[in-house]
């Protein structure tokens, strides 16, 4: 939007200093500056005409007719959809706790209790639950998956302290849409990823967490190791064994240099390039790791790094088999970072219901980021349509396929 501010010379000065005749305007000089105004809050007044039969006083059975209200995710809610979308995006994308949002609204002259904001976003999450299931199914409909987990503190009711719940992230890899889903669990039991993944078959990028061991015993579930995890351990060994650790790190650096050159190529070309250039590098690297191990003590950080890499050798070499795979699990780790940023701001989930809402909103928001979709525009449109959208067509509402519905001059979605 462009707002034009007219600046003019006072009328008394628009005279030629030599002749005294009025000056003639010969054009305009424009300077553009990006400006900001605090968020705009206003009240939507839905005025609905009421109609009755002219014979109503004679006992006519025709009732009063009124236009229906637009769809809304929370029945009888005093907040319209745009405000709820703002609260969701502010908390789970911009990491603004609800109490900070409350303070922002107060500066604008509006008082919205924190408990009210909380009720709005939790009730909206309940409405979006079927879409969360659709997101999960779509993420798992692939042959390449990235996964990781992190702590999500959960407030224990009546005790005033938190316990360690978990958030698991699952990122769709391969040629499909880059969608992301999260799962909230009360613990880190090894059964959690098995239950979530169900009958999934394909490649799974993961760290060496022992809870995944049972998962990789399944037929056609293939582990792909993470060189970023392996490298991190040698980096930690630099202080105690700088020469040996630096040597290994230089080998890993060369591996990543080749990967950088192959990154933008088609999957089959990446596979061929890895077979030609990366396979010899890996053979040399693991040969050197085996030579170094007898010269280390069990208590040394370098021994721990060597044991990790040698134990994970098959998984760490797996990425050269298929061009769709990656050398590390950084895609999943990057998807975990917003949770870590959120923990430092909103600190914890207040209930199991809140933990499930966090998983749902983070999945949709991170998928918006991956698909380069404006998250507020997405939720503002989604929440106006979700109530009447056919369940069998929920796939069209996920960020990779979403298209905003056409609206009329009032901003209301046009009936189809």
TINU-245760 format. One line per field, with one value per residue (C-alpha): x, y, z; residue in one letter; residue number from 1. Coordinates in pm, whole numbers, plus 50000, padded with zeros to 5 digits. Each point is the difference from the previous one (the first is absolute). Layout:
N
east <- c(X,...)
north <- c(Y,...)
up <- c(Z,...)
code <- c(A,...)
pos <- c(NUM,...)
This chain:
416
east <- c(50000,50114,49881,50076,50090,49988,50270,49979,50165,49787,49788,50180,50332,49883,50103,50297,50253,50091,49667,49753,49786,49851,50224,49880,49999,50211,49982,50054,50295,49910,50190,49876,50053,49877,49783,49843,49683,49899,49765,49648,49717,49639,49658,49818,49626,49800,49660,49754,49658,49707,49695,49656,49675,49754,49735,50193,49733,49731,50163,50227,50242,50287,50281,50253,50261,50355,50316,50243,50324,50327,50176,50214,50222,49878,49623,49877,50356,50044,50323,49981,50217,50276,50067,50017,50238,50216,50014,50099,50272,50133,50046,50117,50178,50124,50038,49789,49840,49634,50078,50218,49720,49770,50239,50010,49619,49987,50227,49740,49724,49857,49992,50001,50070,50270,49759,49765,50277,50095,49641,49981,50316,49929,49642,50126,50256,49717,49820,50317,50070,49880,50235,50284,49925,50006,50337,50139,49878,50149,50337,50025,49899,50362,50302,50239,49940,50196,49931,50128,49861,50042,49875,49672,49949,49647,49840,49876,49655,49985,50377,50123,50297,50074,50091,50185,49759,50122,49936,50097,50042,49949,50105,49899,50302,50049,49820,49673,49886,50220,49735,50072,49803,50055,49887,49956,50065,50028,50333,50282,49909,50124,49641,49911,50160,49889,49640,50007,50165,49769,50064,50248,50262,50300,50308,50005,50268,50057,50265,50128,49734,49953,49623,50014,50172,49671,49867,50291,49945,49683,50014,50062,50059,50355,50216,50194,50269,50089,50348,49926,49965,50318,50194,49883,50166,50337,49964,49958,50321,50210,50113,50140,50129,50030,50215,49792,49664,50105,50104,49660,49820,50194,49880,49639,50049,50102,49692,49776,50183,49905,49643,49976,50094,49736,49718,49801,50028,49720,49985,50154,50290,50061,50010,50249,50216,50006,50096,50287,50128,49856,50039,50385,50003,49792,50221,50311,49832,49878,50335,50166,49744,50080,50373,49948,49782,50271,50205,49725,49882,49638,49949,50112,49752,50179,49926,49632,49999,50176,49767,49694,50115,50119,49682,49789,50208,49728,49748,50253,50085,49639,49944,50220,49745,49724,50016,49689,50182,50210,50332,49853,49677,50027,49658,49835,50230,49907,49633,50069,50151,49665,49909,50321,49932,49646,50119,50207,49693,49676,50204,49764,49670,49730,49822,49996,49739,50240,50283,49786,49900,50368,50081,49712,50074,50376,49942,49774,50220,50329,49832,49898,50362,50123,49743,50065,49644,49910,49887,49752,49833,49985,49831,49772,49869,50011,49796,49724,49965,50082,49649,49827,50289,49941,50210,50096,50156,50207,50318,49932,50025,50359,50254,50154,49664,49814,49848,49815,49626,49857,49830,49752,50043,49905,50281,49757,50075,49784,49766,50097)
north <- c(50000,50354,50292,50329,50297,50327,50250,50344,50341,50261,50202,50323,49853,49865,50321,50065,50204,50202,50069,49940,49781,49667,49696,49717,49637,49794,49663,49820,49850,49682,49830,49666,49899,49678,50089,49805,50041,49787,49710,50102,49876,50057,49846,49809,50072,49730,50163,49734,50093,49813,49915,49889,49916,50291,49766,49931,50175,49771,49684,49923,49716,50153,50096,50279,49962,50133,49966,49750,50115,49915,49683,50034,49737,50088,50026,50335,50134,50377,49996,49991,49770,50249,50065,49628,49948,50284,49841,49662,50138,50234,49719,49706,50178,50319,49844,50266,49852,50082,50233,50212,50011,50112,50290,50095,50009,50215,50257,50018,50059,49646,49766,49629,49778,49741,49719,50116,49995,49653,49876,50136,49832,49667,49983,50084,49718,49756,50112,49950,49650,49820,50219,49896,49637,50082,50171,49691,49768,50224,50031,49621,49945,49995,49771,50248,50140,50212,49981,50139,50084,50255,50078,50186,50086,49915,50158,49739,50100,50073,49971,50333,49848,49847,49656,49911,49916,49969,50142,49780,50153,49818,50172,49871,49950,49894,50161,50060,50326,50111,49955,49969,49826,49984,49748,50079,49721,49984,49814,49881,49632,49811,49907,50363,50026,49645,50085,50326,49852,49701,49796,50247,49848,50181,50196,50181,50256,50000,50030,49698,50012,49643,50039,49977,49659,49808,50212,49909,49629,50022,49871,50273,50273,50117,50214,50294,50137,50363,50129,50322,49796,49806,50317,50167,49731,50048,50374,49938,49791,50286,50120,49665,49863,50297,49830,49684,50176,50267,49732,49832,50334,50080,49670,50087,50350,49853,49781,50305,50190,49730,50000,50375,49954,49728,50165,50156,49704,49747,49697,49754,50233,50049,49624,49953,50287,49855,49657,50152,50263,49942,49623,50014,50282,49791,49694,50206,50164,49679,49833,50285,49979,49632,50081,50269,49800,49769,50307,50153,49944,49901,50315,50239,50216,49887,49634,50084,50179,49707,49743,50201,50028,49638,49865,50213,49926,49825,50275,50276,49854,49947,50342,49907,49733,50241,50356,50097,49948,50254,49964,50126,50055,50380,50038,49851,50189,50328,49914,49951,50347,50186,49778,50099,50369,49959,49830,50308,50221,49821,49758,49700,49844,50053,49669,49692,50178,50291,49764,49847,50348,50098,49698,50078,50371,49950,49743,50230,50306,49827,49855,50355,50111,49703,50075,50377,50078,50302,49830,50270,50008,49619,49979,50296,49811,49651,50085,50151,49680,49704,49956,49945,49849,49636,49760,49800,50315,50112,49934,50318,50208,49902,50276,49840,49988,50283,50275,50287,49998,50291,50270,50278,50371,49941,49745,49708,49675,49957,49701,49726)
up <- c(50000,49918,50212,49829,50219,49808,50094,49842,50021,50183,49758,50088,49892,49661,49824,49773,50203,49687,49830,50282,49772,50135,49958,49774,50127,49760,50177,50328,50181,50191,50284,50135,50364,50155,50302,50287,50204,50299,49927,49904,50221,49901,50062,49730,50031,49827,49944,49886,49875,50158,49793,50110,49823,49967,50139,50320,50212,49858,50125,49704,50074,49803,50239,49981,49725,50048,49794,50156,50160,49820,50112,50312,50168,50353,50061,50145,50017,50043,49794,49624,49792,49921,50369,50083,49706,50136,50347,49855,49772,50271,50252,49791,49714,50169,50350,50177,50313,50053,50290,49770,49746,50280,50073,49631,49982,50314,49835,49724,50257,49990,50300,49912,50303,49947,50093,49725,49741,50121,49963,49645,49871,50174,49870,49651,50024,50081,49684,49791,50134,49680,49794,50232,49921,49629,50044,50173,49723,49731,50175,50035,49637,49887,49984,50163,50349,50248,50374,50328,50344,50275,50350,50049,50369,50112,50306,50246,50127,50371,50053,49862,49818,49664,49871,49681,49720,49640,49656,49705,49655,49671,49676,49661,49773,49642,49707,50185,50159,50295,50269,50375,50276,50377,50259,50370,50251,50377,49990,49774,49989,49695,49920,49922,49652,49918,50082,49805,49690,49988,49684,49850,49771,49860,50105,50336,50082,50375,50268,50189,50274,50123,49994,49621,50008,50015,49717,49772,50066,49796,49642,49741,50259,49925,50226,49855,50233,50069,49924,50190,50321,49925,49922,50321,50209,49831,50046,50375,49995,49863,50344,50111,49665,49759,49736,49958,50031,49747,49755,50018,49974,49682,49847,50087,49857,49664,50006,50045,49728,49751,50133,49943,49635,49953,50197,49716,49763,49932,50231,49755,49921,50372,50051,49718,50123,50350,49874,49805,50244,50349,50029,49979,50259,50240,49953,50081,50299,50165,49939,50189,50283,50049,50012,50265,50238,50152,50091,50216,50356,50078,50204,49726,49803,49684,50080,50044,49663,49829,50153,49894,49638,49971,50161,49765,49689,49802,50075,49933,49658,49898,49844,49701,49898,49898,49868,50197,50330,50191,50176,50329,50189,50003,49837,50310,50236,49832,50050,50372,50045,50020,50295,50176,49930,50129,50319,50085,49962,50092,50219,50016,49895,50261,49938,49777,49789,49964,49902,49724,49881,49989,49782,49764,49959,49962,49726,49799,50056,49910,49692,49904,50033,49794,49726,50013,50110,50216,50325,50108,49657,50010,50341,49926,49697,50150,50310,49786,49797,50223,50144,49667,49802,49896,50207,49691,49852,50300,49803,49801,50320,50083,49927,49690,49816,50175,49787,50172,49941,49798,50210,49935,50071,50367,50045,50026,49819,49691,50001,49756)
code <- c(X,X,X,X,X,X,X,X,X,X,X,X,X,X,X,X,X,X,X,X,X,X,X,X,X,X,X,X,X,X,X,X,X,X,X,X,X,X,X,X,X,X,X,X,X,X,X,X,X,X,X,X,X,X,X,X,X,X,X,X,X,X,X,X,X,X,X,X,X,X,X,X,X,X,X,X,X,X,X,X,X,X,X,X,X,X,X,X,X,X,X,X,X,X,X,X,X,X,X,X,X,X,X,X,X,X,X,X,X,X,X,X,X,X,X,X,X,X,X,X,X,X,X,X,X,X,X,X,X,X,X,X,X,X,X,X,X,X,X,X,X,X,X,X,X,X,X,X,X,X,X,X,X,X,X,X,X,X,X,X,X,X,X,X,X,X,X,X,X,X,X,X,X,X,X,X,X,X,X,X,X,X,X,X,X,X,X,X,X,X,X,X,X,X,X,X,X,X,X,X,X,X,X,X,X,X,X,X,X,X,X,X,X,X,X,X,X,X,X,X,X,X,X,X,X,X,X,X,X,X,X,X,X,X,X,X,X,X,X,X,X,X,X,X,X,X,X,X,X,X,X,X,X,X,X,X,X,X,X,X,X,X,X,X,X,X,X,X,X,X,X,X,X,X,X,X,X,X,X,X,X,X,X,X,X,X,X,X,X,X,X,X,X,X,X,X,X,X,X,X,X,X,X,X,X,X,X,X,X,X,X,X,X,X,X,X,X,X,X,X,X,X,X,X,X,X,X,X,X,X,X,X,X,X,X,X,X,X,X,X,X,X,X,X,X,X,X,X,X,X,X,X,X,X,X,X,X,X,X,X,X,X,X,X,X,X,X,X,X,X,X,X,X,X,X,X,X,X,X,X,X,X,X,X,X,X,X,X,X,X,X,X,X,X,X,X,X,X,X,X,X,X,X,X,X,X,X,X,X,X,X,X,X,X,X,X)
pos <- c(1,2,3,4,5,6,7,8,9,10,11,12,13,14,15,16,17,18,19,20,21,22,23,24,25,26,27,28,29,30,31,32,33,34,35,36,37,38,39,40,41,42,43,44,45,46,47,48,49,50,51,52,53,54,55,56,57,58,59,60,61,62,63,64,65,66,67,68,69,70,71,72,73,74,75,76,77,78,79,80,81,82,83,84,85,86,87,88,89,90,91,92,93,94,95,96,97,98,99,100,101,102,103,104,105,106,107,108,109,110,111,112,113,114,115,116,117,118,119,120,121,122,123,124,125,126,127,128,129,130,131,132,133,134,135,136,137,138,139,140,141,142,143,144,145,146,147,148,149,150,151,152,153,154,155,156,157,158,159,160,161,162,163,164,165,166,167,168,169,170,171,172,173,174,175,176,177,178,179,180,181,182,183,184,185,186,187,188,189,190,191,192,193,194,195,196,197,198,199,200,201,202,203,204,205,206,207,208,209,210,211,212,213,214,215,216,217,218,219,220,221,222,223,224,225,226,227,228,229,230,231,232,233,234,235,236,237,238,239,240,241,242,243,244,245,246,247,248,249,250,251,252,253,254,255,256,257,258,259,260,261,262,263,264,265,266,267,268,269,270,271,272,273,274,275,276,277,278,279,280,281,282,283,284,285,286,287,288,289,290,291,292,293,294,295,296,297,298,299,300,301,302,303,304,305,306,307,308,309,310,311,312,313,314,315,316,317,318,319,320,321,322,323,324,325,326,327,328,329,330,331,332,333,334,335,336,337,338,339,340,341,342,343,344,345,346,347,348,349,350,351,352,353,354,355,356,357,358,359,360,361,362,363,364,365,366,367,368,369,370,371,372,373,374,375,376,377,378,379,380,381,382,383,384,385,386,387,388,389,390,391,392,393,394,395,396,397,398,399,400,401,402,403,404,405,406,407,408,409,410,411,412,413,414,415,416)
